[in-house]
Amino acid sequence: MSSQLKKSAKEALSGRWGFTILMFVLFSVLQSIPGSFASDTNDSFTAGDGVAFILMIVALPLSVGWTWITMSIARKEQTKVTDLFEPYKMFLKVVGLTIVRSLLLVLWFMLLIVPGIIKSFSYMLTFYILRDEPSIGILDAITRSRQMMDGHKMEAFLLILSFIGWFLLGVITIGIGFLWIIPYFSVTLAKFYDRIRGEEAPVEQSTFVAPY
């Protein structure tokens, strides 16, 4: 399964490597901006730390934007630079979803490491679902991800594990290799989501199901 998804990702990236790498660089640069305002010392909270915190919240949708761009590339859709900022159209929902999802994971990791790792896989499709179902509620998106990942967590683990060699190559090349590796990895994950979504029957949303 992993080899098929990776092959499919390479096919989707064919002729679009330059654009995808450019978008990854832009995404990385923009995400690094909040950290540049943070204080170098931990002695006290400074005005720079406050600015960094605000900018960090403002930058949260960028990660979602990168995810959505890789979805478009995986689906061979037309993609443009402004797509990176598409999640800002639903800023409050994206920030709320990011915070709630992160809090749930923190709680699981506080319980035990293994449950935290398992739930990380359970919630990994949340932002993909938000793009396909923009009207979905925050808790419903997390619940939907958990439902879709039932029976697929080991597949996701093995898929990520298959990239270990690539990640080591990125480290050996002093990070330069990640310019190609991260787009390849991200588009492969988007392909994984599309495959799982294609296998899933419609989920009834009439009754509340706990996201955890």
C-alpha positions in Angstrom: 0.0 0.0 0.0 2.8 2.4 0.9 4.6 1.9 -2.4 1.4 2.5 -4.4 0.7 5.7 -2.5 4.2 7.0 -2.9 4.2 6.1 -6.6 0.9 8.0 -7.0 2.3 11.0 -5.2 5.3 11.1 -7.5 3.0 11.0 -10.5 1.0 13.9 -9.0 4.1 15.9 -8.4 5.5 15.3 -11.9 5.9 18.7 -13.6 4.9 20.5 -10.3 8.0 20.0 -8.2 9.1 23.6 -8.6 5.8 25.1 -7.5 5.5 22.7 -4.6 9.0 23.4 -3.3 8.4 27.1 -3.7 5.2 26.9 -1.7 7.0 24.8 1.0 9.7 27.5 1.3 7.1 30.3 1.5 5.2 28.3 4.1 8.4 27.6 6.2 9.5 31.3 6.0 6.1 32.6 7.1 5.9 30.1 9.9 9.3 31.1 11.2 8.4 34.8 11.6 6.7 34.5 15.1 9.8 32.9 16.6 12.0 35.9 15.5 10.1 38.1 18.0 10.5 35.8 21.0 12.9 36.7 23.7 16.2 34.7 24.0 15.9 34.6 27.7 13.4 32.8 29.9 13.7 35.2 32.9 10.6 37.2 32.1 7.8 37.7 29.7 8.7 40.5 27.3 6.7 42.6 24.8 8.5 40.6 22.1 7.1 37.4 23.6 3.6 38.9 23.5 4.0 39.8 19.8 5.4 36.3 19.1 2.4 34.7 20.8 -0.1 36.8 18.8 1.7 36.1 15.5 1.8 32.4 16.4 -2.0 32.3 16.6 -2.3 34.4 13.4 0.0 31.9 11.6 -1.9 28.8 12.7 -3.9 28.6 9.4 -0.7 28.4 7.4 -0.2 24.8 8.4 -3.7 24.0 7.2 -3.1 25.9 4.0 -0.1 23.8 3.3 -2.2 20.7 3.9 -4.8 21.9 1.5 -2.2 22.7 -1.2 -0.9 19.2 -1.0 -4.4 17.9 -1.3 -4.9 19.9 -4.5 -1.6 18.7 -5.9 -2.5 15.1 -5.0 -5.8 15.5 -6.9 -4.0 17.2 -9.8 -6.1 20.3 -9.4 -5.1 23.8 -10.4 -3.1 25.4 -7.5 -1.9 28.9 -7.0 0.1 30.8 -4.3 -2.9 32.4 -2.7 -4.3 28.9 -1.9 -1.8 28.8 1.1 -4.0 31.5 2.7 -7.3 29.9 1.9 -7.9 28.8 5.5 -8.0 32.4 6.6 -11.5 32.7 5.2 -12.5 30.5 8.2 -9.9 31.8 10.6 -11.8 31.3 13.9 -12.9 27.8 13.0 -9.3 26.8 11.9 -7.8 28.3 15.0 -10.4 26.7 17.2 -10.0 23.3 15.6 -6.2 23.5 16.0 -6.4 24.4 19.7 -9.1 21.8 20.5 -7.2 19.1 18.7 -4.0 20.1 20.4 -5.6 20.1 23.8 -7.0 16.7 23.3 -3.6 15.3 22.3 -1.9 16.9 25.2 -4.4 15.3 27.6 -3.8 11.9 26.0 -0.1 12.3 26.2 -0.4 13.3 29.8 -2.2 10.0 30.4 0.5 7.9 28.7 2.8 8.2 25.7 1.3 5.2 23.8 -2.3 6.5 23.9 -1.1 9.9 22.9 0.7 8.4 19.8 -2.4 6.4 18.9 -4.7 9.4 19.1 -2.2 11.4 17.0 -3.0 8.9 14.2 -6.7 9.1 15.0 -6.8 12.8 14.6 -4.4 13.1 11.6 -7.1 13.6 9.0 -8.9 16.4 10.7 -7.7 19.3 8.5 -8.1 17.3 5.3 -11.8 16.7 6.3 -12.2 20.4 7.0 -11.3 21.2 3.4 -13.8 18.7 2.0 -16.5 19.6 4.5 -16.0 23.3 5.4 -19.3 23.5 7.2 -18.5 20.7 9.6 -18.2 21.6 13.3 -15.0 21.5 15.3 -15.7 18.4 17.4 -17.4 16.7 14.4 -14.3 17.1 12.3 -12.2 15.5 15.0 -14.7 12.7 15.5 -14.9 12.1 11.7 -11.1 11.8 11.6 -11.2 9.2 14.4 -14.0 7.3 12.7 -12.2 7.3 9.3 -8.9 6.1 10.9 -10.5 3.1 12.6 -8.7 0.1 11.2 -6.2 2.3 9.3 -3.8 3.6 12.1 -1.3 0.8 11.4 -1.3 1.6 7.7 -0.6 5.2 8.5 2.2 4.2 10.9 3.9 1.9 8.3 3.5 4.7 5.6 5.3 7.2 7.8 7.9 4.6 8.8 8.6 4.0 5.1 9.9 7.6 4.9 12.5 7.2 7.7 15.3 6.7 5.2 14.3 9.9 3.3 14.2 11.8 6.6 17.7 10.6 7.4 18.8 11.7 4.0 17.4 15.2 4.8 19.4 15.3 8.0 22.6 14.2 6.2 22.2 16.9 3.6 21.9 19.5 6.4 18.2 20.0 5.7 18.5 20.8 2.0 17.0 17.5 1.1 13.8 18.3 3.0 12.9 20.8 0.2 12.0 17.7 -1.8 11.3 15.2 0.9 8.6 17.2 2.8 6.5 17.9 -0.4 6.8 14.3 -1.4 5.8 13.1 2.1 2.9 15.6 2.4 1.4 14.7 -1.0 1.7 11.0 -0.1 -0.3 11.7 3.1 -2.9 13.5 1.0 -3.1 10.4 -1.2 -3.6 8.3 1.9 -6.5 10.5 3.0 -8.1 10.3 -0.4 -7.8 6.5 -0.5 -9.4 6.2 2.9 -12.1 8.7 2.1 -12.9 6.7 -1.0 -13.4 3.6 1.1 -15.6 5.2 3.7 -19.4 5.0 3.7 -21.2 8.2 4.6 -21.2 8.9 8.4 -24.5 9.9 10.1 -24.1 13.2 12.0 -27.5 13.2 13.6 -26.2 12.0 17.0 -23.3 13.4 19.0 -20.2 11.1 19.2 -17.4 12.1 21.5 -14.2 13.1 19.6 -12.0 11.2 22.0 
